[in-house]
Amino acid sequence: MEGRAGSARPLFLVIVHNFIICVIYLFTAGAPLGFPLGALALVGSGEYTPAMDTTDRWLIEGLGGPALARVALIPAASGLEEGQPERWNAMGAAHFTALGARANPLRLIHREDALDQATAAALREATFFYFSGGNPEYLAQTLEGTPA
């Protein structure tokens, strides 16, 4: 699948934490040591709200449009807060569905979820990763050294 101007298919990673969204636009071709190249953009808070509609539409278009965007919703950072992972996933699914993109709200909350092969397979199918808010230290501990 081609991205803009003959580049390899782009991959977006969005990390939301304490009012910051980090968008990493990765290209898979031409990177030294086999690591993807990319740009980093920091934007304000408001994940899954109308405040992010313009930004998220732009990101989706960068993937080739809503039909090609496959958004993995990852609520792991909120795993220590009862009910929050479900809340984030419901908000994210509604948000991206309204934008015409396919959203996959993953149950990636605890370390055992990050070790699950079905979760890893779902992540491999995604073209856009959206980490919702919560505790970044818990997120790192949950994901470090796992297939996720």
QUIFEN-V90091 format. One record per backbone hydrogen bond with DSSP energy under -0.5 kcal/mol. CO is the residue of the C=O (numbers start at 0). NH is the residue of the N-H. E is the energy in kcal/mol with one decimal. If there is no record, write none. Layout:
BEGIN
CO | NH | E
CO | NH | E
END
This chain:
BEGIN
0 | 8 | -0.8
2 | 5 | -0.7
3 | 6 | -2.7
6 | 2 | -2.4
10 | 25 | -2.7
11 | 128 | -2.8
12 | 14 | -0.5
12 | 23 | -2.3
13 | 15 | -0.5
13 | 130 | -3.8
14 | 16 | -0.5
14 | 21 | -2.4
16 | 19 | -1.6
19 | 16 | -2.5
19 | 21 | -0.5
20 | 22 | -0.6
20 | 42 | -1.5
21 | 14 | -1.7
21 | 23 | -0.6
22 | 24 | -0.6
22 | 40 | -1.7
23 | 12 | -1.4
23 | 25 | -0.8
24 | 38 | -1.0
25 | 10 | -1.6
26 | 36 | -1.7
30 | 33 | -1.5
31 | 34 | -1.7
36 | 26 | -2.8
38 | 24 | -2.0
40 | 22 | -2.4
42 | 20 | -1.7
45 | 48 | -2.0
48 | 51 | -2.2
49 | 52 | -1.3
51 | 55 | -3.2
52 | 56 | -2.6
53 | 57 | -2.1
54 | 58 | -2.3
55 | 59 | -2.5
56 | 60 | -2.6
57 | 61 | -1.8
58 | 62 | -0.7
59 | 62 | -1.0
59 | 64 | -2.0
60 | 63 | -1.8
64 | 67 | -1.4
64 | 68 | -1.2
65 | 101 | -0.6
68 | 101 | -1.3
69 | 71 | -0.6
69 | 126 | -2.5
69 | 127 | -1.6
70 | 72 | -0.6
70 | 103 | -3.4
71 | 73 | -0.6
71 | 129 | -2.9
72 | 74 | -0.6
72 | 105 | -2.0
73 | 131 | -1.6
74 | 77 | -2.0
75 | 78 | -2.2
76 | 134 | -3.4
77 | 80 | -2.0
79 | 81 | -0.7
80 | 83 | -2.0
80 | 84 | -0.6
82 | 86 | -1.8
83 | 87 | -3.1
84 | 88 | -2.5
85 | 89 | -2.4
86 | 90 | -2.5
87 | 91 | -2.9
88 | 92 | -2.6
89 | 93 | -2.1
90 | 94 | -2.5
91 | 95 | -2.7
92 | 96 | -2.0
93 | 97 | -2.1
94 | 98 | -1.1
95 | 100 | -2.5
96 | 99 | -1.5
100 | 102 | -0.5
101 | 70 | -3.1
102 | 104 | -0.6
103 | 72 | -2.2
103 | 105 | -1.0
105 | 74 | -0.5
105 | 107 | -1.4
106 | 108 | -0.7
109 | 112 | -0.9
109 | 113 | -1.5
110 | 114 | -1.2
111 | 115 | -0.5
112 | 115 | -0.8
113 | 147 | -1.3
115 | 119 | -2.0
116 | 120 | -2.3
117 | 121 | -2.1
118 | 122 | -2.2
119 | 123 | -2.0
120 | 124 | -1.2
121 | 125 | -0.6
122 | 125 | -0.9
126 | 11 | -2.5
127 | 71 | -3.1
127 | 129 | -0.5
128 | 13 | -5.1
128 | 130 | -0.6
129 | 73 | -3.1
129 | 131 | -0.6
130 | 15 | -2.7
133 | 135 | -0.7
134 | 138 | -2.2
135 | 139 | -2.5
136 | 140 | -2.4
137 | 141 | -2.3
138 | 142 | -2.2
139 | 143 | -2.5
142 | 145 | -2.0
END
